């Protein structure tokens, strides 16, 4: 295993989702086609794929956490963009904090503040 490379969210309106994620992650897509939109988030891939047909059931059994410095600020900013609360920011031991929101397409976006995390 080489580690996490890509997180993909399924959306029923690719154009609106592209605009929303550009605001939420404060970056523009580097790849933009009708079948896939890709963002580079600090070297990791955030991908958007169109849902085919009816909306698929979104689960809560897996949450990918995106690293942030100021978790409360990022959490509140993303809520202001139209996300809804999934899990408020809270400590999970020492300075480590996590939170999560649901995007407008019901995908869960995790946020994590982990000052001990280092890329190796």
C-alpha positions in Angstrom: 0.0 0.0 0.0 1.3 3.4 -0.9 -1.2 5.5 1.1 -4.3 7.6 0.2 -4.3 9.1 -3.3 -7.9 10.0 -4.2 -11.2 10.7 -2.5 -14.2 10.7 -4.9 -17.6 12.2 -4.1 -20.7 11.4 -6.3 -22.9 14.3 -7.2 -26.1 14.8 -9.2 -25.1 18.2 -10.6 -21.5 18.3 -11.6 -21.4 22.0 -12.5 -22.9 23.1 -9.2 -20.7 20.7 -7.2 -17.6 21.9 -9.0 -18.4 25.5 -8.0 -19.3 24.5 -4.4 -16.1 22.4 -3.9 -14.0 25.2 -5.4 -15.3 27.5 -2.7 -15.2 25.0 0.1 -11.6 23.9 -0.6 -10.6 27.4 -1.8 -9.0 26.1 -5.1 -10.0 25.6 -8.7 -10.4 22.3 -10.5 -7.3 21.3 -12.5 -9.3 18.7 -14.5 -12.8 19.5 -15.8 -14.7 17.2 -18.1 -18.3 16.1 -18.2 -17.4 12.7 -16.8 -15.0 13.9 -13.9 -13.8 17.0 -12.1 -10.5 16.8 -10.3 -9.0 19.1 -7.6 -5.5 18.9 -6.3 -5.7 19.4 -2.5 -2.1 19.6 -1.2 -1.0 16.8 -3.4 -4.1 14.6 -2.9 -6.9 14.1 -5.4 -10.5 15.2 -4.7 -12.7 13.9 -7.5 -16.3 14.5 -8.4 -18.2 12.0 -10.4 -21.7 12.4 -11.8 -24.3 10.1 -10.3 -25.9 8.0 -13.0 -29.7 7.9 -12.8 -31.2 8.2 -9.4 -29.2 9.3 -6.4 -27.2 6.5 -4.9 -27.4 5.8 -1.2 -24.6 7.5 0.7 -23.2 5.7 3.7 -21.6 6.6 6.9 -19.4 3.6 7.3 -16.3 5.4 5.8 -15.2 9.0 6.4 -12.2 10.6 4.7 -10.7 13.5 6.8 -9.1 16.5 5.1 -6.4 18.2 7.2 -7.0 21.7 8.3 -5.2 24.2 10.7 -8.2 26.0 12.1 -11.0 23.4 12.3 -13.7 25.6 13.8 -13.2 28.3 11.2 -13.2 25.8 8.3 -16.2 24.0 9.7 -18.2 27.2 10.0 -17.2 28.5 6.6 -18.2 25.2 4.9 -21.6 25.3 6.8 -22.1 28.8 5.5 -21.6 27.6 2.0 -24.6 25.2 2.4 -23.2 22.1 4.0 -25.1 20.6 7.0 -23.8 19.5 10.3 -22.7 15.8 10.6 -20.4 16.0 13.6 -19.4 19.2 15.4 -15.6 19.9 16.0 -14.5 18.0 19.1 -11.3 16.7 20.7 -10.4 13.0 20.2 -7.4 13.1 22.5 -4.9 15.9 23.2 -4.9 18.6 20.5 -6.3 16.2 17.9 -9.7 17.4 16.7 -12.2 16.1 14.1 -15.5 17.3 12.6 -17.6 16.4 9.6 -20.3 17.9 7.4 -22.6 16.7 4.7 -22.2 18.5 1.4 -25.3 19.6 -0.6 -25.3 16.1 -2.3 -25.3 14.3 1.0 -21.6 13.2 0.9 -19.7 13.3 4.2 -16.6 15.5 4.3 -14.4 14.9 7.3 -12.1 17.6 8.7 -9.1 16.9 11.0 -6.7 19.0 12.9 -3.7 16.9 13.7 -0.5 18.9 14.6 1.5 15.6 14.8 0.8 14.5 11.2 3.8 14.4 8.9 4.0 13.2 5.3 6.7 10.6 5.0 
